[in-house]
């Protein structure tokens, strides 16, 4: 089996017809932070479907992006705060 023929763990996707046209986006706020060799770009945007936060990680030209819809930002922040707290409270494992 060729690698791109493997079944997806997310089920079958059907691609019928032309892709959906992207909705025009307006940037409301943007900022970036450099952590070690990674650059994270946080962009608050809005389109016809609502507001969302786009988080892009750039490592040596390779980019990965996640999008968090605005209604989920409080819950996202709460979980992130819990992870930050846990990272400072838990002792590091010796290597």
Contact map, one row per residue, 1 for C-alpha under 8 A:
11101100000000000000000000000000000000000000000000000000000000000000000000000000000000000000000
11111100000000000000000000000000000000000000000000000000000000000000000000000000000000000000000
11111100000000000000000000000000000000000000000000000000000000000000000000000000000000000000000
01111100000000000000000000000000000000000000000000000000000000000000000000000000000000000000000
11111110000000000000000000000000000000000000000000000000000000000000000000000000000000000000000
11111111000000000000000000000000000000000000000000000000000000000000000000000000000000000000000
00001111101100000000000000000000000000000000000000000000000000000000000000000000000000000000000
00000111111100000000000000000000000000000000000000000000000000000000000000000000000000000000000
00000011111000000000000000000000000000000000000000000000000000000000000000000000000000000000000
00000001111100000000000000000000000000000000000000000000000000000000000000000000000000000000000
00000011111110000000000000000000000000000000000000000000000000000000000000000000000000000000000
00000011011111000000000000000000000000000000000000000000000000000000000000000000000000000000000
00000000001111100000000000000000000000000000000000000000000000000000000000000000000000000000000
00000000000111110000000000000000000000000000000000000000000000000000000000000000000000000000000
00000000000011111010000000000000000000000000000000000000000000000000000000000000000000000000000
00000000000001111100000000000000000000000000000000000000000000000000000000000000000000000000000
00000000000000111110000000000000000000000000000000000000000000000000000000000000000000000000000
00000000000000011111000000000000000000000000000000000000000000000000000000000000000000000000000
00000000000000101111100000000000000000000000000000000000000000000000000000000000000000000000000
00000000000000000111110000000000000000000000000000000000000000000000000000000000000000000000000
00000000000000000011111000000000000000000000000000000000000000000000000000000000000000000000000
00000000000000000001111100000000000000000000000000000000000000000000000000000000000000000000000
00000000000000000000111110000000000000000000001100000000000000000000000000000000000000000000000
00000000000000000000011111000000000000000000001100000000000000000000000000000000000000000000000
00000000000000000000001111100000000000000000111100000000000000000000000000000000000000000000000
00000000000000000000000111110000000000000000111000000000000000000000000000000000000000000000000
00000000000000000000000011111100000000000011110000000000000000000000000000000000000000000000000
00000000000000000000000001111100000000000011110000000000000000000000000000000000000000000000000
00000000000000000000000000111110000000000011100000000000000000000000000000000000000000000000000
00000000000000000000000000111111000000001111000000000000000000000000000000000000000000000000000
00000000000000000000000000001111100000001110000000000000000000000000000000000000000000000000000
00000000000000000000000000000111110000111100000000000000000000000000000000000000000000000000000
00000000000000000000000000000011111000111000000000000000000000000000000000000000000000000000000
00000000000000000000000000000001111111110000000000000000000000000000000000000000000000000000000
00000000000000000000000000000000111111110000000000000000000000000000000000000000000000000000000
00000000000000000000000000000000011111000000000000000000000000000000000000000000000000000000000
00000000000000000000000000000000011111100000000000000000001100000000000000000000000000000000000
00000000000000000000000000000000011111110000000000000000111100000000000000000000000000000000000
00000000000000000000000000000001111011111000000000000000111000000000000000000000000000000000000
00000000000000000000000000000001111001111100000000000011110000000000000000000000000000000000000
00000000000000000000000000000111100000111110000000000111100000000000000000000000000000000000000
00000000000000000000000000000111000000011111000000001111000000000000000000000000000000000000000
00000000000000000000000000111110000000001111100000001110000000000000000000000000000000000000000
00000000000000000000000000111100000000000111110000111100000000000000000000000000000000000000000
00000000000000000000000011111000000000000011111000111100000000000000000000000000000000000000000
00000000000000000000000011110000000000000001111111110000000000000000000000000000000000000000000
00000000000000000000001111000000000000000000111111100000000000000000000000000000000000000000000
00000000000000000000001110000000000000000000011111000000000000000000000000000000000000000000000
00000000000000000000000000000000000000000000011111100000000000000000000000000000000000000000000
00000000000000000000000000000000000000000000011111110000000000000000110000000000000000000000000
00000000000000000000000000000000000000000001111011111000000000000000110000000000000000000000000
00000000000000000000000000000000000000000001110001111100000000000011110000000000000000000000000
00000000000000000000000000000000000000000111100000111110000000000011110010000000000000000000000
00000000000000000000000000000000000000001111100000011111000000001111000000000000000000000000000
00000000000000000000000000000000000000011110000000001111100000001110000000000000000000000000000
00000000000000000000000000000000000000011100000000000111110000111100000000000000000000000000000
00000000000000000000000000000000000001111000000000000011111001111000000000000000000000000000000
00000000000000000000000000000000000001110000000000000001111111110000000000000000000000000000000
00000000000000000000000000000000000011100000000000000000111111100000000000000000000000000000000
00000000000000000000000000000000000011000000000000000000011111000000000000000000000000000000000
00000000000000000000000000000000000000000000000000000000011111100000000000000000000000000000000
00000000000000000000000000000000000000000000000000000000111111110000000000000000000000000000000
00000000000000000000000000000000000000000000000000000001111011111000000000000000000000000000000
00000000000000000000000000000000000000000000000000000001110001111100000000000000000000000000000
00000000000000000000000000000000000000000000000000000111100000111110000000000000000000000000000
00000000000000000000000000000000000000000000000000000111000000011111000000000000000000000000000
00000000000000000000000000000000000000000000000000011110000000001111100000000000000000000000000
00000000000000000000000000000000000000000000000000011100000000000111110110000000000000000000000
00000000000000000000000000000000000000000000000001111000000000000011111110000000000000000000000
00000000000000000000000000000000000000000000000001111000000000000001111110000000000000000000000
00000000000000000000000000000000000000000000000000000000000000000000111111000000000000000000000
00000000000000000000000000000000000000000000000000000000000000000001111111110000000000000000000
00000000000000000000000000000000000000000000000000001000000000000001111111111000000000000000000
00000000000000000000000000000000000000000000000000000000000000000000001111111100000000000000000
00000000000000000000000000000000000000000000000000000000000000000000000111111110000000000000000
00000000000000000000000000000000000000000000000000000000000000000000000111111111000000000000000
00000000000000000000000000000000000000000000000000000000000000000000000011111111100000000000000
00000000000000000000000000000000000000000000000000000000000000000000000001111111110000000000000
00000000000000000000000000000000000000000000000000000000000000000000000000111111111000000000000
00000000000000000000000000000000000000000000000000000000000000000000000000011111111100000000000
00000000000000000000000000000000000000000000000000000000000000000000000000001111111110000000000
00000000000000000000000000000000000000000000000000000000000000000000000000000111111111000000000
00000000000000000000000000000000000000000000000000000000000000000000000000000011111111100000000
00000000000000000000000000000000000000000000000000000000000000000000000000000001111111110000000
00000000000000000000000000000000000000000000000000000000000000000000000000000000111111111000000
00000000000000000000000000000000000000000000000000000000000000000000000000000000011111111100000
00000000000000000000000000000000000000000000000000000000000000000000000000000000001111111100000
00000000000000000000000000000000000000000000000000000000000000000000000000000000000111111110000
00000000000000000000000000000000000000000000000000000000000000000000000000000000000011111110000
00000000000000000000000000000000000000000000000000000000000000000000000000000000000001111111000
00000000000000000000000000000000000000000000000000000000000000000000000000000000000000011111100
00000000000000000000000000000000000000000000000000000000000000000000000000000000000000000111110
00000000000000000000000000000000000000000000000000000000000000000000000000000000000000000011111
00000000000000000000000000000000000000000000000000000000000000000000000000000000000000000001111
00000000000000000000000000000000000000000000000000000000000000000000000000000000000000000000111
